[in-house]
């Protein structure tokens, strides 16, 4: 009889078991809170139709954005300066009858390129420049095939690089963005 009591005591008592029980209680409270918040948000937060694309027959949303490659730039610095550029093709498909706006910005308000291993920086150009006049130790982007380069926009001031006013669910629209340094 004593051994059975001891087993019960070990299952339901002891500091370690109380910690497990408290963990399970906290987990249950978290899950319940998350589900309640999700349900409330689903009921009370409307979908912004200017940002979400919908198919009127099903109510499904559709938006595809992708790029076929990275814009890696291989460049060997020289004292007199060297220019190199690389492009990425962005494809956007949407079923939204009003189209879409594709914008570009840096991830924050600092538009400098920062070397991952050296922490050296390359600043963005300040104004629009032609490729032949591109300044040394600067970087920028072009949406006209690399003829004219623009300053990298900050997160708080994104620039529109393409805008449409109709759906394009089948083939999508391609935008070529060229980066130069």
Residue pairs with C-beta under 8 A, 6 or more apart in sequence:
10 17
11 17
47 54
50 98
52 61
52 63
52 96
53 61
53 62
53 63
53 94
53 95
53 96
53 100
53 167
54 60
54 61
54 62
54 95
54 96
55 61
55 62
55 95
62 93
62 94
62 95
62 96
62 169
63 92
63 93
63 94
63 95
63 96
63 100
64 91
64 92
64 93
64 94
64 172
65 90
65 91
65 92
65 102
66 90
66 91
67 88
67 89
67 90
67 91
68 88
68 89
68 91
69 88
69 89
70 88
71 86
71 87
71 88
71 177
71 178
71 179
72 86
73 84
73 85
73 86
73 179
73 180
73 181
74 84
74 86
75 82
75 83
75 84
75 181
76 82
81 136
81 137
83 131
83 134
83 180
83 181
84 180
84 181
85 131
85 142
85 146
85 178
85 179
85 180
85 181
86 178
86 179
87 146
87 176
87 177
87 178
87 179
88 176
88 177
88 179
89 174
89 175
89 176
90 102
90 174
90 175
90 176
90 177
91 172
91 173
91 174
91 175
92 100
92 102
92 162
92 168
92 172
92 173
92 175
93 168
93 169
93 170
93 171
93 172
93 173
94 100
94 164
94 167
94 168
94 169
94 172
95 167
95 169
96 167
97 166
97 167
98 165
98 166
99 163
99 164
99 165
99 166
99 167
99 168
100 163
100 164
101 160
101 162
101 163
102 160
102 161
102 162
102 163
102 175
103 158
103 159
103 160
103 161
104 141
104 153
104 158
104 159
104 161
104 177
105 152
105 153
105 154
105 155
105 156
105 157
105 158
105 159
106 124
106 152
106 153
106 154
106 155
107 155
108 154
108 155
109 154
109 155
109 156
110 154
111 123
111 124
111 151
111 152
111 153
111 154
112 121
112 122
112 123
112 124
113 121
113 122
113 139
113 181
114 120
114 121
115 121
122 137
122 138
122 139
122 181
123 137
123 138
123 139
124 138
124 139
124 140
124 151
124 152
125 134
125 135
125 138
125 139
125 140
125 149
125 150
125 151
125 152
126 151
127 151
128 148
128 149
128 150
128 151
129 135
129 140
129 148
129 149
130 147
130 148
130 149
131 142
131 146
131 147
131 148
131 149
131 180
134 140
134 149
134 180
138 181
139 152
139 179
139 180
139 181
140 149
140 150
140 151
140 152
140 179
140 180
140 181
141 149
141 150
141 152
141 177
141 178
141 179
141 180
142 148
142 149
142 150
142 177
142 178
142 179
142 180
143 150
143 161
143 162
143 175
143 176
143 177
143 178
145 176
145 178
146 178
146 180
149 178
149 180
150 159
153 159
161 175
161 177
162 173
162 175
164 173
